[in-house]
Amino acid sequence: MPEEVKAQITGVVFQVVTKSGDRVQGGDPIVVLESMKMEIPVEAPRPGTVIEVKVKEGETVQEGDTVALLD
């Protein structure tokens, strides 16, 4: 069952680091959020494959929003 990777803070998507099909390790950044002039990575919680990135650069996300699905 896919795992939702969620934003820990409210912010703007500064950079999408991965794409669908990419293999990631636990701790690898999936997207980078910008909030209050700081860049905060949203990291993969475990090794896996990115099924879908659900955000685009420049989009605003709220704390708890799903930014990606990990298989």
Biotite code that builds the C-alpha atoms (Angstrom):
import biotite.structure as struc

atoms = struc.array([
    struc.Atom([0.000, 0.000, 0.000], chain_id="A", res_id=1, res_name="MET", atom_name="CA", element="C"),
    struc.Atom([1.443, 3.424, -0.948], chain_id="A", res_id=2, res_name="PRO", atom_name="CA", element="C"),
    struc.Atom([2.645, 5.678, 1.860], chain_id="A", res_id=3, res_name="GLU", atom_name="CA", element="C"),
    struc.Atom([1.749, 9.367, 1.810], chain_id="A", res_id=4, res_name="GLU", atom_name="CA", element="C"),
    struc.Atom([4.676, 11.736, 2.310], chain_id="A", res_id=5, res_name="VAL", atom_name="CA", element="C"),
    struc.Atom([3.334, 14.856, 4.009], chain_id="A", res_id=6, res_name="LYS", atom_name="CA", element="C"),
    struc.Atom([4.531, 18.426, 4.431], chain_id="A", res_id=7, res_name="ALA", atom_name="CA", element="C"),
    struc.Atom([5.631, 19.162, 7.997], chain_id="A", res_id=8, res_name="GLN", atom_name="CA", element="C"),
    struc.Atom([5.083, 22.913, 7.587], chain_id="A", res_id=9, res_name="ILE", atom_name="CA", element="C"),
    struc.Atom([3.056, 25.395, 5.583], chain_id="A", res_id=10, res_name="THR", atom_name="CA", element="C"),
    struc.Atom([5.137, 26.859, 2.779], chain_id="A", res_id=11, res_name="GLY", atom_name="CA", element="C"),
    struc.Atom([5.769, 27.259, -0.927], chain_id="A", res_id=12, res_name="VAL", atom_name="CA", element="C"),
    struc.Atom([7.218, 24.411, -2.993], chain_id="A", res_id=13, res_name="VAL", atom_name="CA", element="C"),
    struc.Atom([10.669, 25.789, -3.811], chain_id="A", res_id=14, res_name="PHE", atom_name="CA", element="C"),
    struc.Atom([12.004, 22.746, -5.672], chain_id="A", res_id=15, res_name="GLN", atom_name="CA", element="C"),
    struc.Atom([10.713, 19.327, -6.744], chain_id="A", res_id=16, res_name="VAL", atom_name="CA", element="C"),
    struc.Atom([13.754, 17.064, -6.348], chain_id="A", res_id=17, res_name="VAL", atom_name="CA", element="C"),
    struc.Atom([12.312, 13.714, -7.486], chain_id="A", res_id=18, res_name="THR", atom_name="CA", element="C"),
    struc.Atom([9.872, 12.470, -10.110], chain_id="A", res_id=19, res_name="LYS", atom_name="CA", element="C"),
    struc.Atom([7.643, 9.440, -10.527], chain_id="A", res_id=20, res_name="SER", atom_name="CA", element="C"),
    struc.Atom([9.687, 6.258, -10.802], chain_id="A", res_id=21, res_name="GLY", atom_name="CA", element="C"),
    struc.Atom([12.713, 7.567, -8.878], chain_id="A", res_id=22, res_name="ASP", atom_name="CA", element="C"),
    struc.Atom([14.190, 5.272, -6.212], chain_id="A", res_id=23, res_name="ARG", atom_name="CA", element="C"),
    struc.Atom([14.872, 7.028, -2.899], chain_id="A", res_id=24, res_name="VAL", atom_name="CA", element="C"),
    struc.Atom([16.485, 6.089, 0.386], chain_id="A", res_id=25, res_name="GLN", atom_name="CA", element="C"),
    struc.Atom([15.177, 7.080, 3.795], chain_id="A", res_id=26, res_name="GLY", atom_name="CA", element="C"),
    struc.Atom([16.129, 10.720, 4.374], chain_id="A", res_id=27, res_name="GLY", atom_name="CA", element="C"),
    struc.Atom([16.432, 11.626, 0.685], chain_id="A", res_id=28, res_name="ASP", atom_name="CA", element="C"),
    struc.Atom([14.665, 14.911, -0.151], chain_id="A", res_id=29, res_name="PRO", atom_name="CA", element="C"),
    struc.Atom([11.539, 14.584, -2.287], chain_id="A", res_id=30, res_name="ILE", atom_name="CA", element="C"),
    struc.Atom([10.632, 18.280, -2.422], chain_id="A", res_id=31, res_name="VAL", atom_name="CA", element="C"),
    struc.Atom([12.038, 21.411, -0.788], chain_id="A", res_id=32, res_name="VAL", atom_name="CA", element="C"),
    struc.Atom([9.644, 23.880, 0.833], chain_id="A", res_id=33, res_name="LEU", atom_name="CA", element="C"),
    struc.Atom([10.365, 27.537, 1.509], chain_id="A", res_id=34, res_name="GLU", atom_name="CA", element="C"),
    struc.Atom([8.900, 29.142, 4.601], chain_id="A", res_id=35, res_name="SER", atom_name="CA", element="C"),
    struc.Atom([10.005, 32.386, 6.256], chain_id="A", res_id=36, res_name="MET", atom_name="CA", element="C"),
    struc.Atom([13.062, 32.568, 3.936], chain_id="A", res_id=37, res_name="LYS", atom_name="CA", element="C"),
    struc.Atom([14.227, 29.091, 5.036], chain_id="A", res_id=38, res_name="MET", atom_name="CA", element="C"),
    struc.Atom([14.448, 26.019, 2.806], chain_id="A", res_id=39, res_name="GLU", atom_name="CA", element="C"),
    struc.Atom([13.082, 22.879, 4.454], chain_id="A", res_id=40, res_name="ILE", atom_name="CA", element="C"),
    struc.Atom([13.356, 19.484, 2.713], chain_id="A", res_id=41, res_name="PRO", atom_name="CA", element="C"),
    struc.Atom([10.479, 17.011, 2.858], chain_id="A", res_id=42, res_name="VAL", atom_name="CA", element="C"),
    struc.Atom([12.311, 13.707, 3.139], chain_id="A", res_id=43, res_name="GLU", atom_name="CA", element="C"),
    struc.Atom([11.428, 10.134, 2.255], chain_id="A", res_id=44, res_name="ALA", atom_name="CA", element="C"),
    struc.Atom([10.559, 8.303, 5.497], chain_id="A", res_id=45, res_name="PRO", atom_name="CA", element="C"),
    struc.Atom([12.029, 5.028, 4.179], chain_id="A", res_id=46, res_name="ARG", atom_name="CA", element="C"),
    struc.Atom([13.564, 3.489, 1.038], chain_id="A", res_id=47, res_name="PRO", atom_name="CA", element="C"),
    struc.Atom([11.154, 3.068, -1.850], chain_id="A", res_id=48, res_name="GLY", atom_name="CA", element="C"),
    struc.Atom([9.991, 4.244, -5.264], chain_id="A", res_id=49, res_name="THR", atom_name="CA", element="C"),
    struc.Atom([8.203, 7.549, -5.812], chain_id="A", res_id=50, res_name="VAL", atom_name="CA", element="C"),
    struc.Atom([4.808, 6.692, -7.321], chain_id="A", res_id=51, res_name="ILE", atom_name="CA", element="C"),
    struc.Atom([3.635, 10.278, -7.793], chain_id="A", res_id=52, res_name="GLU", atom_name="CA", element="C"),
    struc.Atom([4.687, 13.786, -6.827], chain_id="A", res_id=53, res_name="VAL", atom_name="CA", element="C"),
    struc.Atom([1.452, 15.651, -6.066], chain_id="A", res_id=54, res_name="LYS", atom_name="CA", element="C"),
    struc.Atom([2.807, 19.231, -6.016], chain_id="A", res_id=55, res_name="VAL", atom_name="CA", element="C"),
    struc.Atom([4.459, 21.633, -8.452], chain_id="A", res_id=56, res_name="LYS", atom_name="CA", element="C"),
    struc.Atom([7.097, 24.291, -7.885], chain_id="A", res_id=57, res_name="GLU", atom_name="CA", element="C"),
    struc.Atom([5.526, 27.577, -6.770], chain_id="A", res_id=58, res_name="GLY", atom_name="CA", element="C"),
    struc.Atom([2.490, 25.884, -5.192], chain_id="A", res_id=59, res_name="GLU", atom_name="CA", element="C"),
    struc.Atom([1.553, 26.643, -1.587], chain_id="A", res_id=60, res_name="THR", atom_name="CA", element="C"),
    struc.Atom([1.061, 23.637, 0.686], chain_id="A", res_id=61, res_name="VAL", atom_name="CA", element="C"),
    struc.Atom([-0.361, 23.444, 4.175], chain_id="A", res_id=62, res_name="GLN", atom_name="CA", element="C"),
    struc.Atom([1.066, 21.443, 7.053], chain_id="A", res_id=63, res_name="GLU", atom_name="CA", element="C"),
    struc.Atom([-0.150, 17.854, 6.624], chain_id="A", res_id=64, res_name="GLY", atom_name="CA", element="C"),
    struc.Atom([-0.763, 18.082, 2.861], chain_id="A", res_id=65, res_name="ASP", atom_name="CA", element="C"),
    struc.Atom([0.403, 15.058, 0.871], chain_id="A", res_id=66, res_name="THR", atom_name="CA", element="C"),
    struc.Atom([3.317, 16.037, -1.387], chain_id="A", res_id=67, res_name="VAL", atom_name="CA", element="C"),
    struc.Atom([4.121, 12.572, -2.786], chain_id="A", res_id=68, res_name="ALA", atom_name="CA", element="C"),
    struc.Atom([3.217, 8.881, -2.729], chain_id="A", res_id=69, res_name="LEU", atom_name="CA", element="C"),
    struc.Atom([5.916, 6.330, -1.965], chain_id="A", res_id=70, res_name="LEU", atom_name="CA", element="C"),
    struc.Atom([5.699, 2.622, -2.830], chain_id="A", res_id=71, res_name="ASP", atom_name="CA", element="C"),
])
